[in-house]
Amino acid sequence: MTAKTPSKPAGSASESREVRLKAALKANIARRKAQAKARGAAERPDESRKG
C-alpha cells in the first residue's frame, strides 16, 4: 500500500482556491452563453429559412 501525501505544499491553498474559482467562472460563462444562444434561437426559429 502507498501512503497518501499531499501533492502541493500547504502554502498553495490560496492558489488552488484561485484555480477552482477560475474554472468555476469559466464554466459559468460558458453556461450563460449557451443559455443566451438557446433563448435567441427560441425567439427566432424561422430566421434560418429566410431567403
NUVEXVO-413019 format. One record per residue: residue number from 1; x, y, z of N, C-alpha, C, O, CB in turn. Coordinates in steps of 0.05 Angstrom, whole numbers, plus 5000, padded with zeros to 4 digits. Atoms other than C-alpha are relative to their C-alpha. Glycine has a CB too. Layout:
N
+------+------+------+------+------+------+------+------+------+------+------+------+------+------+------+------+
| roti |  n_x |  n_y |  n_z | ca_x | ca_y | ca_z |  c_x |  c_y |  c_z |  o_x |  o_y |  o_z | cb_x | cb_y | cb_z |
+------+------+------+------+------+------+------+------+------+------+------+------+------+------+------+------+
|  NUM |    X |    Y |    Z |    X |    Y |    Z |    X |    Y |    Z |    X |    Y |    Z |    X |    Y |    Z |
...
+------+------+------+------+------+------+------+------+------+------+------+------+------+------+------+------+
//
This chain:
51
+------+------+------+------+------+------+------+------+------+------+------+------+------+------+------+------+
| roti |  n_x |  n_y |  n_z | ca_x | ca_y | ca_z |  c_x |  c_y |  c_z |  o_x |  o_y |  o_z | cb_x | cb_y | cb_z |
+------+------+------+------+------+------+------+------+------+------+------+------+------+------+------+------+
|    1 | 5017 | 4976 | 5000 | 5000 | 5000 | 5000 | 5018 | 5025 | 5000 | 5040 | 5025 | 5010 | 4981 | 5000 | 5025 |
|    2 | 4985 | 4976 | 5001 | 5022 | 5070 | 4987 | 4987 | 5021 | 5019 | 4963 | 5022 | 5022 | 5001 | 5011 | 4971 |
|    3 | 5010 | 4979 | 4983 | 5016 | 5127 | 5036 | 4993 | 5024 | 4984 | 5007 | 5032 | 4965 | 5021 | 5007 | 5022 |
|    4 | 5008 | 4976 | 5015 | 4978 | 5187 | 5011 | 5014 | 5025 | 5012 | 5013 | 5030 | 5036 | 4969 | 5004 | 5002 |
|    5 | 4986 | 4976 | 4992 | 5019 | 5250 | 5013 | 4988 | 5023 | 4984 | 4981 | 5019 | 4961 | 5031 | 4998 | 4996 |
|    6 | 5011 | 4977 | 5015 | 4994 | 5319 | 4994 | 5018 | 5006 | 4976 | 5042 | 5007 | 4978 | 4997 | 5025 | 5019 |
|    7 | 4985 | 4994 | 5025 | 5014 | 5336 | 4923 | 5010 | 5029 | 5000 | 5028 | 5035 | 4984 | 4983 | 4994 | 4976 |
|    8 | 4992 | 4972 | 5000 | 5020 | 5410 | 4939 | 5008 | 5008 | 5028 | 4997 | 4997 | 5048 | 4977 | 5018 | 4989 |
|    9 | 4994 | 4990 | 4973 | 5052 | 5447 | 4997 | 4977 | 5015 | 5012 | 4959 | 5024 | 4998 | 5025 | 5018 | 4999 |
|   10 | 5022 | 4987 | 4986 | 5007 | 5477 | 5050 | 4996 | 5029 | 4992 | 4974 | 5040 | 4993 | 5004 | 4998 | 5030 |
|   11 | 5001 | 4972 | 5007 | 5023 | 5547 | 5026 | 4984 | 5005 | 4974 | 4978 | 5029 | 4968 | 5027 | 5011 | 4997 |
|   12 | 5013 | 4996 | 5026 | 4988 | 5536 | 4959 | 4970 | 4998 | 5002 | 4956 | 4995 | 4981 | 5010 | 4980 | 4980 |
|   13 | 5029 | 5002 | 4996 | 4918 | 5534 | 4988 | 4986 | 5023 | 4985 | 4965 | 5019 | 4973 | 4992 | 5001 | 5030 |
|   14 | 5012 | 4978 | 5014 | 4903 | 5603 | 4960 | 5002 | 4997 | 4970 | 4984 | 5005 | 4955 | 5013 | 5027 | 5009 |
|   15 | 4997 | 5005 | 5029 | 4930 | 5582 | 4892 | 4979 | 4980 | 4991 | 4967 | 4984 | 4969 | 5028 | 4990 | 4994 |
|   16 | 5020 | 5020 | 5008 | 4885 | 5521 | 4890 | 4972 | 5012 | 5000 | 4955 | 5005 | 4983 | 5001 | 4975 | 5018 |
|   17 | 5026 | 4986 | 4999 | 4826 | 5564 | 4910 | 4996 | 5017 | 4976 | 4975 | 5018 | 4963 | 4997 | 5017 | 5026 |
|   18 | 5001 | 4982 | 5024 | 4842 | 5613 | 4855 | 4995 | 4983 | 4975 | 4980 | 4992 | 4957 | 5026 | 5016 | 4997 |
|   19 | 5003 | 5018 | 5023 | 4847 | 5556 | 4804 | 4971 | 4990 | 4999 | 4959 | 4990 | 4978 | 5020 | 4977 | 5001 |
|   20 | 5028 | 5009 | 4999 | 4779 | 5529 | 4827 | 4981 | 5022 | 4992 | 4962 | 5017 | 4977 | 4994 | 4989 | 5028 |
|   21 | 5018 | 4978 | 5006 | 4747 | 5597 | 4823 | 5002 | 5007 | 4970 | 4981 | 5014 | 4958 | 5008 | 5025 | 5017 |
|   22 | 4997 | 4994 | 5028 | 4775 | 5609 | 4753 | 4985 | 4979 | 4983 | 4971 | 4986 | 4964 | 5030 | 5001 | 4991 |
|   23 | 5014 | 5021 | 5014 | 4748 | 5542 | 4730 | 4970 | 5003 | 5002 | 4955 | 4999 | 4983 | 5009 | 4972 | 5010 |
|   24 | 5029 | 4996 | 4996 | 4680 | 5556 | 4760 | 4990 | 5023 | 4984 | 4968 | 5022 | 4973 | 4994 | 5004 | 5030 |
|   25 | 5008 | 4977 | 5016 | 4677 | 5624 | 4728 | 4999 | 4994 | 4970 | 4980 | 5002 | 4957 | 5020 | 5023 | 5005 |
|   26 | 5000 | 5007 | 5029 | 4695 | 5596 | 4660 | 4976 | 4983 | 4994 | 4963 | 4987 | 4973 | 5026 | 4985 | 4993 |
|   27 | 5024 | 5017 | 5005 | 4641 | 5543 | 4666 | 4974 | 5016 | 5002 | 4956 | 5011 | 4986 | 5000 | 4977 | 5021 |
|   28 | 5024 | 4984 | 4997 | 4590 | 5594 | 4689 | 4996 | 5017 | 4975 | 4974 | 5020 | 4965 | 5003 | 5018 | 5025 |
|   29 | 5003 | 4983 | 5024 | 4605 | 5640 | 4630 | 4992 | 4983 | 4976 | 4975 | 4991 | 4960 | 5027 | 5014 | 4994 |
|   30 | 5008 | 5018 | 5023 | 4600 | 5581 | 4581 | 4971 | 4993 | 5002 | 4957 | 4992 | 4982 | 5018 | 4975 | 5000 |
|   31 | 5028 | 5007 | 4996 | 4534 | 5561 | 4611 | 4981 | 5023 | 4994 | 4961 | 5019 | 4981 | 4995 | 4991 | 5029 |
|   32 | 5017 | 4976 | 5006 | 4506 | 5632 | 4607 | 5000 | 5006 | 4970 | 4979 | 5013 | 4959 | 5011 | 5024 | 5015 |
|   33 | 4999 | 4996 | 5029 | 4529 | 5638 | 4534 | 4982 | 4980 | 4986 | 4968 | 4987 | 4967 | 5029 | 4998 | 4990 |
|   34 | 5017 | 5020 | 5012 | 4495 | 5573 | 4517 | 4970 | 5006 | 5005 | 4954 | 5002 | 4987 | 5007 | 4972 | 5012 |
|   35 | 5028 | 4993 | 4994 | 4431 | 5596 | 4552 | 4991 | 5023 | 4982 | 4969 | 5023 | 4972 | 4997 | 5007 | 5030 |
|   36 | 5007 | 4977 | 5017 | 4432 | 5662 | 4514 | 4996 | 4992 | 4971 | 4978 | 5001 | 4958 | 5021 | 5022 | 5003 |
|   37 | 5002 | 5010 | 5028 | 4443 | 5626 | 4448 | 4974 | 4985 | 4997 | 4961 | 4988 | 4976 | 5024 | 4983 | 4993 |
|   38 | 5025 | 5016 | 5001 | 4385 | 5579 | 4463 | 4976 | 5019 | 5000 | 4957 | 5014 | 4986 | 4999 | 4980 | 5023 |
|   39 | 5022 | 4981 | 5000 | 4340 | 5637 | 4480 | 4997 | 5014 | 4974 | 4974 | 5018 | 4964 | 5004 | 5021 | 5023 |
|   40 | 5001 | 4986 | 5026 | 4358 | 5673 | 4416 | 4989 | 4981 | 4978 | 4974 | 4991 | 4961 | 5028 | 5009 | 4992 |
|   41 | 5010 | 5019 | 5020 | 4344 | 5610 | 4375 | 4970 | 4995 | 5004 | 4955 | 4991 | 4985 | 5015 | 4974 | 5002 |
|   42 | 5028 | 5005 | 4994 | 4277 | 5600 | 4410 | 4983 | 5024 | 4992 | 4960 | 5020 | 4984 | 4996 | 4995 | 5030 |
|   43 | 5015 | 4976 | 5008 | 4256 | 5672 | 4395 | 4997 | 5002 | 4970 | 4977 | 5013 | 4960 | 5013 | 5025 | 5011 |
|   44 | 5001 | 4997 | 5029 | 4272 | 5667 | 4321 | 5004 | 4972 | 4987 | 5025 | 4968 | 4974 | 5022 | 5019 | 4990 |
|   45 | 4996 | 5026 | 5012 | 4261 | 5595 | 4298 | 5000 | 4999 | 4970 | 5013 | 4981 | 4958 | 4979 | 4982 | 5010 |
|   46 | 5002 | 5001 | 5029 | 4245 | 5612 | 4225 | 5020 | 5019 | 4986 | 5019 | 5021 | 4962 | 4972 | 5007 | 4992 |
|   47 | 4982 | 4981 | 5012 | 4301 | 5662 | 4214 | 5019 | 4986 | 4981 | 5027 | 4998 | 4961 | 5016 | 5015 | 5021 |
|   48 | 4981 | 5014 | 5018 | 4346 | 5609 | 4182 | 4986 | 4993 | 4973 | 5000 | 4987 | 4954 | 5010 | 4975 | 5013 |
|   49 | 5014 | 5007 | 5024 | 4292 | 5596 | 4130 | 4995 | 5023 | 4981 | 4985 | 5020 | 4959 | 4973 | 4988 | 5007 |
|   50 | 5004 | 4976 | 5017 | 4290 | 5667 | 4103 | 5018 | 4998 | 4975 | 5040 | 4987 | 4976 | 5007 | 5026 | 5016 |
|   51 | 4983 | 5002 | 5023 | 4314 | 5674 | 4033 | 4988 | 5010 | 4976 | 5000 | 5010 | 4954 | 5009 | 4974 | 4995 |
+------+------+------+------+------+------+------+------+------+------+------+------+------+------+------+------+
//
